[in-house]
Amino acid sequence: MSKSIEGITNWMHMFRWIVKLIRDEYGVDEAILTRNAILETDVGLSIEQVEQVLDYVADSFSIRFPPGTLDELVKLEELCLLSSWMKGYYKRPEFISDGFEAKCRSMNAIPA
């Protein structure tokens, strides 16, 4: 599964890309896909589906999510901000732990 990432240059574009991905792949109504939507309970994705979304994002944007990523994020916005930071589109998200930041940096070329 590959969706074009052409024109994505900031976290807002990435958020919209992820919303479209979830809408198209899992048939989730866009009205549910808000920034504060909790991926499993509000959006209704299973853990396996959330892992698939991470795989799609990682493959499309050439980033790698370390083990334990799902322990660090719960909301759709958190997934977007984490992905955007790892790609260099956004500052380090406040919600991630220092240890998790180190894991992300060891696997990705994240701008300082």
C-alpha positions in Angstrom: 0.0 0.0 0.0 1.5 3.3 -1.0 0.0 6.7 -1.1 1.7 9.7 -2.6 3.4 12.0 -0.1 3.9 14.7 -2.7 3.3 18.2 -1.3 3.5 17.1 2.3 5.8 19.6 4.1 4.4 20.1 7.5 2.5 18.4 10.3 -0.9 19.7 9.1 -0.4 18.1 5.7 0.7 14.9 7.4 -2.3 14.9 9.7 -4.6 15.2 6.6 -2.7 12.4 4.8 -3.1 10.1 7.9 -6.8 11.0 8.1 -7.3 10.0 4.4 -5.3 6.8 4.9 -7.5 5.7 7.8 -10.7 6.8 6.0 -9.8 4.9 2.8 -8.2 1.8 4.3 -10.6 1.2 7.2 -13.8 3.0 6.2 -13.8 5.4 9.2 -16.0 8.4 8.9 -13.8 11.6 8.7 -16.1 13.3 11.3 -14.6 10.9 13.8 -11.0 11.5 12.8 -10.3 14.6 14.9 -7.1 15.6 16.6 -8.1 14.3 20.0 -9.6 11.0 18.7 -8.3 8.0 20.5 -7.1 5.5 17.9 -8.6 2.4 19.5 -11.7 3.6 21.3 -12.9 6.7 19.4 -11.7 5.6 15.9 -12.4 1.9 16.5 -9.1 0.5 15.2 -7.8 -2.7 16.6 -4.1 -2.9 17.8 -3.3 -4.7 14.6 -4.9 -2.0 12.5 -3.0 0.7 14.4 0.2 -1.2 13.7 -0.7 -1.3 10.0 -1.2 2.4 10.0 2.3 2.8 11.6 3.7 0.5 8.9 2.0 2.6 6.1 3.3 5.8 7.6 6.8 4.4 8.1 7.0 3.0 4.5 5.6 6.1 2.9 7.7 8.6 4.8 10.9 6.5 5.1 10.9 6.6 8.9 11.1 3.8 11.5 9.0 3.5 14.6 10.9 1.8 17.5 9.4 -1.0 19.5 7.0 0.4 22.1 5.7 3.1 20.0 2.1 2.3 20.8 3.0 2.8 24.5 3.8 6.4 23.7 0.8 7.4 21.7 -2.9 7.1 22.0 -4.5 9.9 20.0 -4.5 10.5 16.3 -2.8 13.9 16.8 0.0 12.2 18.7 0.6 9.8 15.8 0.7 12.7 13.5 3.1 14.8 15.7 5.4 11.9 16.3 5.6 11.0 12.6 6.0 14.7 11.7 8.9 15.1 14.2 10.6 12.0 13.0 10.4 13.2 9.4 11.6 16.7 10.3 8.3 18.6 9.8 7.7 19.5 13.5 9.4 20.0 16.8 9.8 17.2 19.4 6.4 16.3 20.8 6.1 17.1 24.5 4.3 13.8 25.2 7.1 11.5 24.4 9.6 10.4 27.0 13.3 11.1 26.9 14.0 7.4 26.5 11.6 7.0 23.6 13.2 10.1 22.0 16.6 8.4 22.2 15.2 5.3 20.6 13.6 7.3 17.7 16.8 9.2 17.1 18.9 6.0 17.0 16.7 4.7 14.2 16.0 7.9 12.2 17.9 10.9 11.0 15.9 13.4 13.0 17.0 17.1 12.7 18.1 18.6 16.0 
